[in-house]
Amino acid sequence: MQFTFDIFNNIRPFFKKHIENNSLEDLNKIPEGFNNNIIWNIGHVLVTAQLLAYKLSGLPMMVDDELINKYRKDTKPEGFVSQEEVDEIKTLLFSTIEKLETDYKKGAFKEYNAYTVSTTGNTLTNIDEALQFILFHEAMHLGYVLALVRAIKN
């Protein structure tokens, strides 16, 4: 499972780079043909990882309800995201993965409530399956971020 955490620690810096290399206006911009923006995609992967790993394991999450309700599945950008919130998301990208790895290694994920993901139709039945899906999900949204960046810069 260390390889999985190595990938998390390699993919999250890509999201950080796009936060740092785009203006607050560009992070919030929804280009024509898109229904969300860069910061929504990044907030969404953060929240989804917490829900799939912690909530479905019956463990407390590191992300507050306000962020969860704003970025969870079936949401969309509802307004301009402040620099303060962008900074919070950027910090949580790394602190949540560090805690996830620590909690995994100490065996904190004992229970898991099975969940069928709408993206692929697969049913997650344990934390290992959840972590594999979370990586797939993050890679998919990194692709969306790259497409959004291209659309904004052209």
C-alpha positions in Angstrom: 0.0 0.0 0.0 3.0 2.3 0.3 2.9 2.7 -3.5 -0.6 4.1 -3.2 0.5 6.7 -0.7 3.5 7.6 -2.9 1.1 8.4 -5.7 -1.0 10.6 -3.4 2.2 12.4 -2.4 3.0 12.9 -6.1 -0.4 13.9 -7.4 -1.4 16.4 -4.7 1.5 18.7 -5.6 0.0 19.0 -9.2 -3.1 20.5 -7.6 -1.0 22.8 -5.4 0.9 24.0 -8.5 -2.3 24.9 -10.3 -3.5 26.8 -7.2 -0.2 28.7 -7.1 0.2 29.3 -10.8 -3.3 30.7 -11.4 -4.8 34.0 -10.2 -7.8 33.9 -7.9 -9.9 35.1 -10.8 -8.7 32.2 -13.0 -9.3 29.6 -10.2 -12.9 30.8 -10.1 -13.5 31.2 -13.8 -15.9 28.8 -15.5 -15.0 28.8 -19.2 -17.6 28.3 -21.9 -18.5 24.6 -22.3 -17.6 23.8 -18.7 -19.8 23.6 -15.6 -17.2 24.1 -12.9 -13.8 25.7 -12.3 -10.3 24.8 -11.2 -10.8 25.4 -7.5 -14.1 23.5 -7.4 -12.3 20.4 -8.9 -9.5 20.7 -6.3 -11.9 21.2 -3.4 -14.0 18.3 -4.7 -11.1 15.8 -4.7 -10.2 16.8 -1.2 -13.8 16.4 0.1 -14.4 13.1 -1.8 -11.2 11.5 -0.3 -12.4 12.4 3.1 -15.9 11.1 2.5 -14.8 7.8 0.9 -12.0 7.1 3.4 -13.2 8.5 6.7 -17.0 8.9 6.6 -17.6 5.5 5.2 -15.3 4.1 7.8 -17.2 5.8 10.6 -14.3 8.0 11.5 -14.2 11.8 12.0 -13.2 13.8 9.0 -10.6 16.6 8.9 -12.8 18.8 6.6 -15.7 20.8 8.1 -19.3 20.4 7.0 -19.3 23.7 5.1 -16.5 22.6 2.7 -18.1 19.1 2.4 -21.5 20.6 1.4 -19.8 23.0 -1.0 -17.6 20.5 -2.9 -19.3 17.0 -2.5 -20.7 15.0 -5.4 -23.6 16.7 -7.2 -22.5 20.2 -6.4 -21.2 23.0 -8.6 -19.6 26.4 -8.0 -22.2 28.7 -6.4 -20.1 31.8 -6.0 -16.7 33.3 -5.9 -14.2 31.4 -3.7 -12.1 33.7 -1.5 -8.4 33.6 -1.2 -8.8 32.5 2.4 -10.8 29.4 1.3 -8.3 28.7 -1.5 -5.5 28.8 1.1 -7.4 26.4 3.4 -7.9 23.9 0.5 -4.3 24.1 -0.4 -3.2 23.4 3.2 -5.8 20.5 3.6 -4.5 18.9 0.4 -1.4 17.8 2.3 -2.5 17.6 5.9 -5.3 15.2 5.0 -3.1 12.9 3.1 -0.5 12.8 5.8 -3.2 11.9 8.4 -4.7 9.4 6.0 -1.4 7.6 5.7 -0.7 7.7 9.4 -4.2 6.4 10.2 -4.0 3.7 7.6 -0.6 2.5 9.0 -1.9 2.4 12.6 -5.0 0.3 11.5 -7.6 3.0 12.2 -9.8 1.8 9.3 -11.4 -1.2 10.9 -15.0 -0.8 9.6 -16.2 0.2 6.1 -19.8 0.8 4.9 -20.0 -0.5 1.3 -20.6 2.2 -1.3 -21.2 2.0 -5.0 -19.5 4.8 -6.9 -21.6 6.4 -9.7 -18.5 7.0 -11.9 -17.7 3.4 -12.5 -20.4 1.4 -10.8 -17.9 -0.4 -8.6 -18.8 -1.1 -5.0 -16.1 -0.1 -2.5 -16.1 -2.6 0.4 -13.0 -1.7 2.4 -10.4 1.0 2.8 -8.0 -0.5 0.3 -10.6 -0.4 -2.5 -11.5 3.1 -1.4 -7.9 4.3 -1.7 -7.6 2.8 -5.1 -10.8 4.5 -6.3 -9.7 7.8 -4.7 -6.5 7.8 -6.8 -8.5 7.1 -10.0 -10.9 10.0 -9.0 -8.0 12.4 -8.3 -6.4 11.6 -11.7 -9.7 12.1 -13.5 -10.1 15.5 -11.9 -6.5 16.5 -12.5 -7.4 15.9 -16.2 -10.4 18.3 -15.8 -8.1 20.9 -14.1 -5.6 20.6 -17.1 -8.5 21.1 -19.5 -9.8 24.1 -17.6 -6.3 25.7 -17.5 -6.0 25.3 -21.3 -9.5 26.8 -21.8 -8.7 29.8 -19.6 -5.3 30.5 -21.0 -6.4 30.4 -24.7 
